[in-house]
Amino acid sequence: MSEVRLAMHGRILRCSLGGNPKECPLHEIRQRSIEERIVWLDSKSEEEVEALFSYHLKCLDEKTESA
């Protein structure tokens, strides 16, 4: 399992800053059961997982800079 995919397992549980922001592309996924979230993530290609992870890094940077 790649490090990025492993990191995304935490992101499907909750936002790094807490909660489940509505503007997050994972908002709907986080409302599913944990088993469904894992199946969903496992169905994604490495490219899709890397794109989601990149989005989250950028979002985290933006939110922490403005805080």
C-alpha positions in Angstrom: 0.0 0.0 0.0 1.4 3.4 -1.0 2.0 6.0 1.7 -0.5 8.4 0.0 -3.2 5.7 0.0 -2.4 5.0 3.6 -2.7 8.7 4.5 -6.0 8.9 2.7 -7.4 6.2 5.1 -7.3 8.9 7.8 -8.8 11.5 5.5 -11.9 9.3 4.8 -12.5 9.3 8.6 -12.4 13.0 9.2 -10.9 16.2 8.0 -7.4 16.9 9.3 -8.8 20.1 10.9 -11.7 18.2 12.4 -15.3 17.6 11.4 -16.6 17.0 7.8 -16.6 20.3 5.9 -19.4 20.4 3.3 -17.0 21.8 0.6 -14.7 18.8 0.9 -14.9 16.2 -2.0 -15.0 13.5 0.7 -18.0 15.0 2.6 -20.5 12.5 1.2 -18.1 9.6 1.6 -17.6 10.4 5.3 -21.3 9.9 5.8 -21.0 6.3 4.9 -20.1 3.4 7.1 -16.4 2.8 7.7 -16.5 -0.4 5.7 -18.1 1.4 2.7 -15.5 4.2 2.9 -12.7 1.6 2.8 -14.2 -0.2 -0.2 -14.7 3.2 -1.9 -11.1 4.2 -1.4 -9.8 0.7 -2.4 -11.7 1.1 -5.7 -9.8 4.3 -6.6 -6.7 4.2 -8.8 -3.4 5.5 -7.5 -3.8 8.6 -9.7 -7.2 9.3 -8.2 -5.9 8.8 -4.7 -2.9 11.1 -5.3 -5.2 13.8 -6.7 -7.4 13.7 -3.7 -4.4 13.8 -1.4 -3.0 16.7 -3.3 -6.3 18.5 -2.9 -6.3 17.9 0.8 -2.7 19.2 1.2 -3.6 22.4 -0.6 -6.8 22.9 1.4 -5.0 22.3 4.6 -2.3 24.9 3.7 -4.9 27.4 2.7 -6.9 27.0 5.9 -3.9 27.1 8.2 -2.5 30.2 6.5 -5.7 32.1 6.9 -6.2 31.1 10.6 
